[in-house]
Amino acid sequence: MNMQDKNSKLAKENNDLKMIISQKMQMQEEIMKKSIKAEYNQILSYKQMLKTLDESITSIENALNQCKTIRQTILNNKRLLSDSTNIIRQANGESKTDISGCTVYHKENSMDGNNVVENRKVLKRNKTRNDFISESDLKTMNETNAHNPTKSKDIEKELFNKWGK
């Protein structure tokens, strides 16, 4: 082989290697562009998710604030209702006393001139509910609780239906 053939062969190999290198560089550039584009799209989607999350958090905070406002309104109205209930009780001649953790309300009426006296009714607040039960029903319930706890639930429901409405 002569020198020219070797040079042309080396030049051809050199061109082939340059072409392979340029193709690999183009492939790397395309891969790099795709990965940069994918990262950019991912960042955009994360920003959108964060925006949606912020909006959701804001709406939840607003709902919680509304719940707090409603709760405070209910507490204020409960106090007003309690005060007005006490005023009505006082106007009806009822008195309120506290005996061993139970609230007892009683009322004694008498008709002037007719000598008609309404029976005294003593009501104790049931500690598990906001309803009232009479003293005799409370005694029955306590006796039943001591002897038969299962039956006491039925009696408690019955008393709730009787006095809770």
BALO-25370 format. One record per residue: residue number from 1; residue in three letters; chain; x, y, z of N, C-alpha, C, O in turn. Coordinates in nm, 2 decimals, always signed. Atoms other than C-alpha are relative to their C-alpha. Example, Ala and Ser with C-alpha at 12.3 -4.5 7.8 and 13.67 -1.06 7.14 Angstrom:
> 1|ALA|A|+0.09|-0.12|+0.00|+1.23|-0.45|+0.78|+0.09|+0.12|+0.00|+0.19|+0.12|+0.07
> 2|SER|A|-0.09|-0.11|+0.00|+1.37|-0.11|+0.71|-0.08|+0.11|+0.08|-0.03|+0.22|+0.09
END
This chain:
> 1|MET|A|+0.08|-0.12|+0.00|+0.00|+0.00|+0.00|+0.09|+0.12|+0.00|+0.19|+0.13|+0.06
> 2|ASN|A|-0.08|-0.12|+0.00|+0.12|+0.33|-0.07|-0.06|+0.10|+0.09|-0.16|+0.08|+0.16
> 3|MET|A|+0.02|-0.10|-0.10|+0.11|+0.63|+0.13|-0.14|+0.08|-0.03|-0.21|+0.11|+0.07
> 4|GLN|A|+0.12|-0.07|+0.03|-0.18|+0.79|-0.05|-0.12|-0.08|+0.04|-0.22|-0.03|+0.09
> 5|ASP|A|+0.11|+0.09|-0.04|-0.40|+0.49|+0.01|-0.02|+0.00|+0.15|-0.13|+0.01|+0.20
> 6|LYS|A|+0.01|-0.01|-0.15|-0.32|+0.50|+0.38|-0.06|+0.13|+0.04|-0.14|+0.13|+0.13
> 7|ASN|A|+0.05|-0.13|-0.04|-0.39|+0.87|+0.40|-0.15|+0.01|-0.03|-0.23|+0.06|+0.05
> 8|SER|A|+0.14|+0.00|+0.03|-0.72|+0.83|+0.22|-0.08|-0.09|+0.09|-0.20|-0.05|+0.13
> 9|LYS|A|+0.06|+0.09|-0.09|-0.81|+0.54|+0.44|-0.02|+0.06|+0.14|-0.12|+0.06|+0.20
> 10|LEU|A|+0.00|-0.07|-0.13|-0.72|+0.74|+0.76|-0.10|+0.12|-0.01|-0.17|+0.14|+0.09
> 11|ALA|A|+0.09|-0.12|+0.02|-0.91|+1.04|+0.62|-0.14|-0.05|+0.01|-0.23|+0.02|+0.07
> 12|LYS|A|+0.14|+0.06|+0.00|-1.22|+0.82|+0.56|-0.04|-0.04|+0.15|-0.15|-0.01|+0.19
> 13|GLU|A|+0.02|+0.04|-0.14|-1.19|+0.67|+0.92|-0.02|+0.13|+0.08|-0.11|+0.13|+0.17
> 14|ASN|A|+0.01|-0.12|-0.07|-1.14|+1.02|+1.05|-0.14|+0.07|-0.02|-0.20|+0.11|+0.07
> 15|ASN|A|+0.13|-0.06|+0.03|-1.45|+1.15|+0.87|-0.12|-0.09|+0.07|-0.21|-0.03|+0.12
> 16|ASP|A|+0.10|+0.09|-0.06|-1.65|+0.84|+0.99|-0.01|+0.03|+0.15|-0.12|+0.04|+0.21
> 17|LEU|A|+0.00|-0.03|-0.14|-1.54|+0.91|+1.35|-0.06|+0.14|+0.03|-0.13|+0.15|+0.13
> 18|LYS|A|+0.06|-0.13|-0.02|-1.63|+1.28|+1.32|-0.15|+0.00|-0.02|-0.22|+0.06|+0.06
> 19|MET|A|+0.14|+0.01|+0.02|-1.97|+1.19|+1.19|-0.07|-0.07|+0.12|-0.17|-0.03|+0.16
> 20|ILE|A|+0.06|+0.07|-0.11|-2.03|+0.94|+1.47|+0.00|+0.09|+0.12|-0.09|+0.10|+0.20
> 21|ILE|A|-0.01|-0.09|-0.12|-1.91|+1.20|+1.73|-0.11|+0.11|-0.02|-0.17|+0.14|+0.08
> 22|SER|A|+0.11|-0.11|+0.01|-2.14|+1.47|+1.58|-0.14|-0.06|+0.02|-0.22|+0.01|+0.07
> 23|GLN|A|+0.13|+0.06|-0.02|-2.43|+1.23|+1.57|-0.03|-0.02|+0.15|-0.14|+0.00|+0.21
> 24|LYS|A|+0.01|+0.02|-0.15|-2.37|+1.14|+1.94|-0.02|+0.13|+0.07|-0.10|+0.14|+0.16
> 25|MET|A|+0.02|-0.13|-0.06|-2.34|+1.50|+2.03|-0.14|+0.06|-0.03|-0.20|+0.11|+0.06
> 26|GLN|A|+0.14|-0.04|+0.03|-2.67|+1.57|+1.85|-0.10|-0.07|+0.08|-0.20|-0.02|+0.14
> 27|MET|A|+0.08|+0.08|-0.09|-2.83|+1.29|+2.04|+0.00|+0.04|+0.14|-0.10|+0.05|+0.21
> 28|GLN|A|-0.01|-0.05|-0.13|-2.70|+1.42|+2.36|-0.07|+0.13|+0.02|-0.14|+0.16|+0.12
> 29|GLU|A|+0.07|-0.13|+0.00|-2.83|+1.77|+2.28|-0.15|-0.02|+0.00|-0.22|+0.04|+0.08
> 30|GLU|A|+0.14|+0.03|+0.00|-3.17|+1.62|+2.20|-0.05|-0.05|+0.13|-0.15|-0.01|+0.19
> 31|ILE|A|+0.03|+0.06|-0.13|-3.17|+1.42|+2.52|+0.00|+0.11|+0.10|-0.09|+0.12|+0.19
> 32|MET|A|-0.01|-0.11|-0.09|-3.06|+1.73|+2.71|-0.12|+0.09|-0.02|-0.18|+0.14|+0.08
> 33|LYS|A|+0.12|-0.08|+0.03|-3.34|+1.94|+2.54|-0.12|-0.06|+0.06|-0.20|+0.01|+0.12
> 34|LYS|A|+0.12|+0.07|-0.05|-3.60|+1.68|+2.62|+0.00|+0.00|+0.15|-0.11|+0.02|+0.21
> 35|SER|A|+0.00|+0.00|-0.15|-3.49|+1.65|+2.99|-0.02|+0.14|+0.05|-0.10|+0.16|+0.15
> 36|ILE|A|+0.02|-0.14|-0.04|-3.48|+2.03|+3.02|-0.15|+0.04|-0.02|-0.21|+0.10|+0.07
> 37|LYS|A|+0.14|-0.02|+0.03|-3.83|+2.05|+2.86|-0.09|-0.07|+0.10|-0.18|-0.02|+0.15
> 38|ALA|A|+0.08|+0.08|-0.10|-3.96|+1.77|+3.09|+0.01|+0.07|+0.14|-0.09|+0.07|+0.21
> 39|GLU|A|-0.02|-0.07|-0.13|-3.81|+1.95|+3.40|-0.09|+0.13|+0.00|-0.15|+0.16|+0.10
> 40|TYR|A|+0.08|-0.13|+0.00|-3.97|+2.28|+3.29|-0.15|-0.03|+0.01|-0.22|+0.03|+0.09
> 41|ASN|A|+0.14|+0.04|-0.01|-4.31|+2.11|+3.24|-0.03|-0.05|+0.14|-0.14|-0.02|+0.19
> 42|GLN|A|+0.02|+0.05|-0.13|-4.27|+1.94|+3.57|-0.01|+0.12|+0.10|-0.09|+0.12|+0.19
> 43|ILE|A|+0.01|-0.12|-0.09|-4.20|+2.27|+3.74|-0.13|+0.08|-0.02|-0.19|+0.12|+0.08
> 44|LEU|A|+0.13|-0.06|+0.03|-4.50|+2.42|+3.57|-0.12|-0.07|+0.07|-0.21|-0.01|+0.13
> 45|SER|A|+0.11|+0.07|-0.06|-4.72|+2.14|+3.69|+0.01|+0.01|+0.16|-0.10|+0.01|+0.22
> 46|TYR|A|-0.01|-0.02|-0.15|-4.58|+2.17|+4.05|-0.05|+0.14|+0.04|-0.11|+0.15|+0.14
> 47|LYS|A|+0.05|-0.13|-0.03|-4.65|+2.54|+4.04|-0.15|+0.00|+0.00|-0.22|+0.06|+0.08
> 48|GLN|A|+0.15|+0.01|+0.01|-5.01|+2.47|+3.93|-0.05|-0.08|+0.12|-0.16|-0.04|+0.18
> 49|MET|A|+0.04|+0.07|-0.12|-5.04|+2.21|+4.21|+0.01|+0.08|+0.12|-0.08|+0.08|+0.21
> 50|LEU|A|-0.02|-0.09|-0.11|-4.90|+2.46|+4.46|-0.11|+0.10|+0.01|-0.16|+0.14|+0.11
> 51|LYS|A|+0.11|-0.10|+0.01|-5.15|+2.72|+4.34|-0.13|-0.06|+0.05|-0.21|+0.00|+0.12
> 52|THR|A|+0.13|+0.07|-0.03|-5.44|+2.47|+4.37|+0.00|-0.03|+0.15|-0.10|-0.01|+0.22
> 53|LEU|A|-0.01|+0.03|-0.15|-5.31|+2.37|+4.72|-0.02|+0.12|+0.08|-0.10|+0.12|+0.18
> 54|ASP|A|+0.02|-0.13|-0.07|-5.29|+2.73|+4.83|-0.14|+0.04|+0.00|-0.20|+0.09|+0.10
> 55|GLU|A|+0.14|-0.03|+0.01|-5.64|+2.79|+4.71|-0.09|-0.09|+0.09|-0.18|-0.04|+0.16
> 56|SER|A|+0.08|+0.09|-0.09|-5.77|+2.48|+4.89|+0.03|+0.03|+0.14|-0.07|+0.03|+0.22
> 57|ILE|A|-0.03|-0.04|-0.14|-5.59|+2.58|+5.21|-0.07|+0.12|+0.04|-0.13|+0.13|+0.15
> 58|THR|A|+0.08|-0.13|-0.03|-5.74|+2.93|+5.19|-0.14|-0.03|+0.02|-0.21|+0.03|+0.11
> 59|SER|A|+0.15|+0.03|-0.01|-6.09|+2.79|+5.13|-0.02|-0.08|+0.13|-0.13|-0.05|+0.20
> 60|ILE|A|+0.02|+0.07|-0.13|-6.04|+2.55|+5.43|+0.01|+0.09|+0.11|-0.07|+0.09|+0.21
> 61|GLU|A|-0.01|-0.09|-0.11|-5.92|+2.83|+5.65|-0.12|+0.09|+0.01|-0.17|+0.12|+0.12
> 62|ASN|A|+0.12|-0.08|+0.00|-6.22|+3.04|+5.54|-0.11|-0.08|+0.06|-0.19|-0.02|+0.14
> 63|ALA|A|+0.10|+0.09|-0.05|-6.45|+2.75|+5.62|+0.02|-0.01|+0.15|-0.08|-0.01|+0.23
> 64|LEU|A|-0.02|+0.01|-0.14|-6.29|+2.71|+5.96|-0.03|+0.13|+0.08|-0.09|+0.13|+0.18
> 65|ASN|A|+0.03|-0.13|-0.06|-6.32|+3.08|+6.04|-0.15|+0.02|+0.00|-0.21|+0.07|+0.10
> 66|GLN|A|+0.15|-0.01|+0.00|-6.69|+3.06|+5.94|-0.06|-0.09|+0.11|-0.15|-0.06|+0.18
> 67|CYS|A|+0.05|+0.09|-0.11|-6.73|+2.76|+6.17|+0.02|+0.06|+0.14|-0.06|+0.05|+0.22
> 68|LYS|A|-0.03|-0.06|-0.12|-6.56|+2.95|+6.45|-0.11|+0.11|+0.03|-0.15|+0.13|+0.14
> 69|THR|A|+0.10|-0.11|-0.02|-6.80|+3.25|+6.39|-0.13|-0.06|+0.03|-0.20|-0.01|+0.12
> 70|ILE|A|+0.13|+0.06|-0.03|-7.10|+3.02|+6.38|+0.00|-0.06|+0.14|-0.10|-0.05|+0.21
> 71|ARG|A|-0.01|+0.05|-0.13|-6.98|+2.85|+6.70|-0.02|+0.11|+0.10|-0.09|+0.09|+0.20
> 72|GLN|A|+0.01|-0.11|-0.09|-6.94|+3.18|+6.87|-0.14|+0.06|+0.01|-0.19|+0.09|+0.11
> 73|THR|A|+0.14|-0.05|+0.01|-7.28|+3.29|+6.75|-0.09|-0.09|+0.08|-0.18|-0.05|+0.15
> 74|ILE|A|+0.08|+0.10|-0.07|-7.43|+2.97|+6.88|+0.02|+0.01|+0.15|-0.08|+0.01|+0.23
> 75|LEU|A|-0.03|-0.01|-0.14|-7.26|+3.01|+7.22|-0.07|+0.13|+0.05|-0.13|+0.13|+0.16
> 76|ASN|A|+0.06|-0.12|-0.04|-7.38|+3.37|+7.24|-0.15|-0.01|+0.00|-0.22|+0.03|+0.10
> 77|ASN|A|+0.15|+0.02|+0.00|-7.74|+3.27|+7.14|-0.04|-0.10|+0.11|-0.14|-0.08|+0.17
> 78|LYS|A|+0.03|+0.09|-0.11|-7.72|+2.98|+7.39|+0.00|+0.08|+0.14|-0.09|+0.06|+0.22
> 79|ARG|A|+0.00|-0.08|-0.12|-7.63|+3.23|+7.66|-0.13|+0.09|+0.01|-0.19|+0.10|+0.11
> 80|LEU|A|+0.12|-0.08|+0.00|-7.91|+3.46|+7.55|-0.13|-0.09|+0.03|-0.22|-0.04|+0.10
> 81|LEU|A|+0.11|+0.09|-0.02|-8.15|+3.16|+7.54|-0.01|-0.04|+0.15|-0.12|-0.04|+0.21
> 82|SER|A|+0.00|+0.03|-0.14|-8.04|+3.06|+7.89|-0.05|+0.11|+0.08|-0.13|+0.09|+0.18
> 83|ASP|A|+0.05|-0.12|-0.08|-8.09|+3.41|+8.02|-0.15|+0.02|-0.02|-0.22|+0.05|+0.08
> 84|SER|A|+0.14|-0.02|+0.03|-8.43|+3.44|+7.85|-0.08|-0.11|+0.07|-0.19|-0.09|+0.12
> 85|THR|A|+0.07|+0.11|-0.07|-8.53|+3.09|+7.99|-0.01|+0.03|+0.15|-0.11|+0.01|+0.21
> 86|ASN|A|+0.00|-0.03|-0.14|-8.43|+3.20|+8.34|-0.10|+0.11|+0.03|-0.17|+0.11|+0.13
> 87|ILE|A|+0.09|-0.11|-0.01|-8.63|+3.52|+8.29|-0.15|-0.05|+0.00|-0.23|-0.02|+0.08
> 88|ILE|A|+0.13|+0.06|+0.01|-8.93|+3.31|+8.18|-0.04|-0.08|+0.13|-0.15|-0.07|+0.18
> 89|ARG|A|+0.02|+0.08|-0.12|-8.89|+3.08|+8.48|-0.03|+0.09|+0.12|-0.12|+0.06|+0.19
> 90|GLN|A|+0.03|-0.09|-0.10|-8.88|+3.37|+8.71|-0.13|+0.06|-0.01|-0.20|+0.08|+0.09
> 91|ALA|A|+0.14|-0.06|+0.03|-9.19|+3.52|+8.55|-0.11|-0.10|+0.04|-0.21|-0.06|+0.08
> 92|ASN|A|+0.10|+0.10|-0.03|-9.37|+3.19|+8.60|+0.01|-0.05|+0.14|-0.06|-0.14|+0.19
> 93|GLY|A|+0.00|+0.03|-0.14|-9.27|+3.17|+8.96|+0.09|-0.12|+0.03|+0.07|-0.18|+0.14
> 94|GLU|A|-0.09|+0.12|-0.03|-9.01|+2.89|+8.93|+0.13|+0.05|+0.06|+0.17|+0.16|+0.03
> 95|SER|A|-0.13|-0.03|-0.05|-8.69|+2.88|+9.12|+0.09|-0.10|-0.04|+0.06|-0.22|-0.07
> 96|LYS|A|-0.11|+0.09|+0.04|-8.36|+2.72|+9.05|+0.09|-0.02|+0.11|+0.14|+0.08|+0.17
> 97|THR|A|-0.10|+0.03|-0.10|-8.14|+2.54|+9.30|+0.09|-0.10|-0.05|+0.06|-0.18|-0.14
> 98|ASP|A|-0.10|+0.10|+0.04|-7.83|+2.33|+9.26|+0.02|-0.10|+0.12|+0.07|-0.06|+0.22
> 99|ILE|A|-0.02|+0.10|-0.11|-7.82|+2.00|+9.46|+0.09|-0.11|-0.06|+0.05|-0.17|-0.15
> 100|SER|A|-0.10|+0.11|+0.03|-7.52|+1.77|+9.43|+0.03|-0.02|-0.15|+0.03|-0.13|-0.20
> 101|GLY|A|-0.03|+0.00|+0.14|-7.44|+1.86|+9.07|-0.12|-0.02|-0.09|-0.10|+0.00|-0.21
> 102|CYS|A|+0.12|+0.01|+0.08|-7.80|+1.81|+8.95|-0.07|+0.13|+0.01|-0.09|+0.19|+0.12
> 103|THR|A|+0.08|-0.12|+0.00|-8.01|+2.11|+8.86|-0.14|-0.04|+0.03|-0.20|-0.12|-0.05
> 104|VAL|A|+0.14|+0.03|-0.04|-8.35|+2.10|+9.02|-0.09|+0.12|-0.02|-0.06|+0.23|+0.03
> 105|TYR|A|+0.10|-0.10|+0.02|-8.64|+2.31|+8.90|-0.13|-0.04|+0.06|-0.18|-0.15|+0.05
> 106|HIS|A|+0.13|+0.03|-0.05|-8.96|+2.33|+9.09|-0.09|+0.12|-0.01|-0.05|+0.23|-0.02
> 107|LYS|A|+0.10|-0.11|+0.01|-9.28|+2.53|+9.07|-0.12|-0.03|+0.09|-0.17|-0.15|+0.10
> 108|GLU|A|+0.11|+0.02|-0.09|-9.55|+2.58|+9.32|-0.10|+0.11|-0.04|-0.07|+0.23|-0.03
> 109|ASN|A|+0.10|-0.10|+0.03|-9.87|+2.75|+9.21|-0.12|-0.01|+0.09|-0.15|-0.12|+0.14
> 110|SER|A|+0.13|+0.01|-0.07|-10.18|+2.84|+9.40|-0.09|+0.11|-0.06|-0.04|+0.22|-0.09
> 111|MET|A|+0.09|-0.10|+0.06|-10.49|+3.01|+9.26|-0.06|+0.08|+0.12|-0.11|+0.02|+0.22
> 112|ASP|A|+0.06|-0.08|-0.10|-10.60|+3.30|+9.47|-0.15|-0.01|+0.01|-0.22|-0.01|-0.10
> 113|GLY|A|+0.15|+0.00|-0.02|-10.95|+3.27|+9.61|-0.06|-0.14|-0.02|-0.16|-0.17|+0.04
> 114|ASN|A|+0.06|+0.13|+0.03|-11.01|+2.92|+9.48|+0.07|-0.11|+0.08|+0.01|-0.22|+0.08
> 115|ASN|A|-0.08|+0.10|-0.08|-10.76|+2.74|+9.71|+0.04|-0.12|-0.08|+0.04|-0.23|-0.03
> 116|VAL|A|-0.05|+0.11|+0.08|-10.64|+2.53|+9.42|+0.15|+0.01|+0.00|+0.20|+0.11|-0.04
> 117|VAL|A|-0.14|+0.00|+0.00|-10.28|+2.43|+9.46|+0.05|-0.10|-0.10|+0.01|-0.22|-0.09
> 118|GLU|A|-0.05|+0.10|+0.10|-10.09|+2.27|+9.17|+0.11|-0.08|+0.07|+0.18|-0.03|+0.15
> 119|ASN|A|-0.10|+0.09|-0.07|-9.88|+1.97|+9.28|+0.14|+0.05|-0.03|+0.17|+0.10|-0.14
> 120|ARG|A|-0.14|-0.04|+0.02|-9.51|+2.05|+9.32|+0.06|-0.11|-0.08|+0.06|-0.23|-0.06
> 121|LYS|A|-0.06|+0.09|+0.09|-9.32|+1.90|+9.04|+0.15|+0.02|+0.01|+0.20|+0.14|-0.02
> 122|VAL|A|-0.15|-0.02|-0.01|-8.94|+1.84|+9.09|+0.06|-0.07|-0.12|+0.03|-0.19|-0.14
> 123|LEU|A|-0.06|+0.06|+0.12|-8.74|+1.78|+8.78|+0.15|+0.01|+0.02|+0.21|+0.11|+0.06
> 124|LYS|A|-0.15|+0.00|-0.01|-8.37|+1.68|+8.78|+0.05|-0.02|-0.14|+0.00|-0.09|-0.22
> 125|ARG|A|-0.06|+0.01|+0.13|-8.15|+1.73|+8.48|+0.08|-0.13|-0.01|+0.16|-0.16|+0.08
> 126|ASN|A|-0.07|+0.12|+0.03|-8.03|+1.40|+8.34|+0.14|+0.04|-0.04|+0.16|+0.12|-0.13
> 127|LYS|A|-0.13|-0.04|+0.03|-7.65|+1.42|+8.33|+0.05|-0.04|-0.14|+0.14|+0.02|-0.19
> 128|THR|A|-0.05|+0.05|+0.13|-7.62|+1.24|+8.00|-0.08|+0.07|-0.11|-0.03|+0.07|-0.23
> 129|ARG|A|+0.08|-0.07|+0.11|-7.89|+1.45|+7.81|-0.04|+0.13|+0.06|-0.02|+0.16|+0.17
> 130|ASN|A|+0.05|-0.13|-0.04|-8.04|+1.79|+7.82|-0.15|+0.00|+0.03|-0.21|+0.10|+0.04
> 131|ASP|A|+0.14|+0.01|-0.03|-8.38|+1.66|+7.89|-0.02|-0.01|+0.16|+0.08|-0.02|+0.23
> 132|PHE|A|+0.03|+0.00|-0.14|-8.55|+1.66|+8.23|-0.09|-0.12|+0.03|-0.17|-0.16|-0.05
> 133|ILE|A|+0.09|+0.12|-0.04|-8.70|+1.36|+8.42|-0.05|+0.03|+0.14|+0.02|+0.10|+0.22
> 134|SER|A|+0.05|-0.03|-0.13|-8.92|+1.37|+8.72|+0.07|-0.08|+0.11|+0.14|-0.18|+0.08
> 135|GLU|A|-0.07|+0.07|-0.11|-8.80|+1.26|+9.06|-0.04|-0.14|+0.01|+0.04|-0.23|+0.04
> 136|SER|A|+0.05|+0.14|-0.02|-9.02|+0.95|+9.07|+0.06|-0.09|-0.12|+0.10|-0.20|-0.10
> 137|ASP|A|-0.06|+0.07|+0.11|-8.90|+0.85|+8.72|+0.15|-0.03|+0.02|+0.20|-0.13|-0.02
> 138|LEU|A|-0.14|+0.01|-0.02|-8.54|+0.91|+8.82|+0.02|-0.11|+0.11|+0.12|-0.19|+0.09
> 139|LYS|A|-0.02|+0.11|-0.10|-8.59|+0.68|+9.13|-0.02|-0.13|-0.07|+0.05|-0.23|-0.04
> 140|THR|A|+0.03|+0.13|+0.07|-8.74|+0.41|+8.90|+0.12|-0.04|-0.08|+0.16|-0.15|-0.09
> 141|MET|A|-0.11|+0.02|+0.09|-8.45|+0.45|+8.66|+0.12|-0.05|+0.08|+0.19|-0.14|+0.04
> 142|ASN|A|-0.11|+0.03|-0.08|-8.19|+0.43|+8.94|-0.02|-0.14|+0.06|+0.08|-0.22|+0.07
> 143|GLU|A|+0.03|+0.13|-0.05|-8.36|+0.12|+9.09|+0.03|-0.11|-0.11|+0.09|-0.21|-0.08
> 144|THR|A|-0.02|+0.09|+0.11|-8.36|-0.05|+8.75|+0.15|-0.01|-0.04|+0.19|-0.12|-0.07
> 145|ASN|A|-0.14|+0.01|+0.03|-8.00|+0.04|+8.69|+0.08|-0.09|+0.09|+0.17|-0.17|+0.05
> 146|ALA|A|-0.06|+0.08|-0.10|-7.90|-0.13|+9.01|-0.02|-0.15|-0.03|+0.06|-0.24|-0.01
> 147|HIS|A|+0.03|+0.14|+0.01|-8.08|-0.46|+8.92|+0.02|-0.05|-0.14|+0.07|-0.16|-0.16
> 148|ASN|A|-0.01|+0.05|+0.13|-8.07|-0.48|+8.54|+0.04|+0.11|-0.10|-0.04|+0.19|-0.14
> 149|PRO|A|-0.06|-0.11|+0.08|-7.84|-0.25|+8.34|-0.06|+0.00|-0.15|-0.07|+0.11|-0.21
> 150|THR|A|+0.05|+0.00|+0.14|-7.98|-0.37|+8.00|-0.14|+0.06|-0.01|-0.17|+0.13|-0.10
> 151|LYS|A|+0.14|-0.06|+0.00|-8.34|-0.29|+8.09|+0.00|+0.15|+0.03|-0.09|+0.22|-0.01
> 152|SER|A|-0.01|-0.14|-0.03|-8.23|+0.05|+8.22|+0.01|+0.08|-0.13|-0.04|+0.19|-0.13
> 153|LYS|A|-0.01|-0.07|+0.13|-8.15|+0.15|+7.86|-0.14|+0.02|-0.06|-0.17|+0.13|-0.11
> 154|ASP|A|+0.13|-0.01|+0.06|-8.50|+0.07|+7.75|-0.09|+0.10|+0.08|-0.16|+0.18|+0.02
> 155|ILE|A|+0.08|-0.10|-0.09|-8.65|+0.27|+8.05|+0.05|+0.14|-0.03|-0.03|+0.23|-0.03
> 156|GLU|A|-0.06|-0.14|+0.03|-8.41|+0.56|+7.97|-0.06|+0.05|-0.13|-0.09|+0.17|-0.14
> 157|LYS|A|+0.06|-0.05|+0.13|-8.54|+0.57|+7.61|-0.14|+0.03|+0.02|-0.19|+0.14|-0.03
> 158|GLU|A|+0.14|-0.03|-0.02|-8.89|+0.55|+7.73|-0.02|+0.14|+0.07|-0.11|+0.21|+0.04
> 159|LEU|A|+0.00|-0.13|-0.08|-8.83|+0.84|+7.98|+0.03|+0.11|-0.09|-0.02|+0.22|-0.08
> 160|PHE|A|-0.04|-0.11|+0.09|-8.66|+1.04|+7.71|-0.11|+0.03|-0.09|-0.14|+0.15|-0.12
> 161|ASN|A|+0.11|-0.02|+0.09|-8.96|+0.99|+7.48|-0.11|+0.07|+0.08|-0.18|+0.15|+0.02
> 162|LYS|A|+0.11|-0.06|-0.08|-9.19|+1.09|+7.77|+0.03|+0.14|+0.03|-0.05|+0.23|+0.02
> 163|TRP|A|-0.03|-0.13|-0.05|-9.00|+1.39|+7.90|+0.09|+0.09|-0.10|+0.09|+0.21|-0.08
> 164|GLY|A|-0.10|-0.07|+0.09|-8.75|+1.48|+7.62|-0.07|+0.08|-0.11|+0.00|+0.17|-0.17
> 165|LYS|A|+0.06|-0.07|+0.11|-9.01|+1.62|+7.37|-0.05|+0.13|+0.04|-0.10|+0.21|-0.04
END
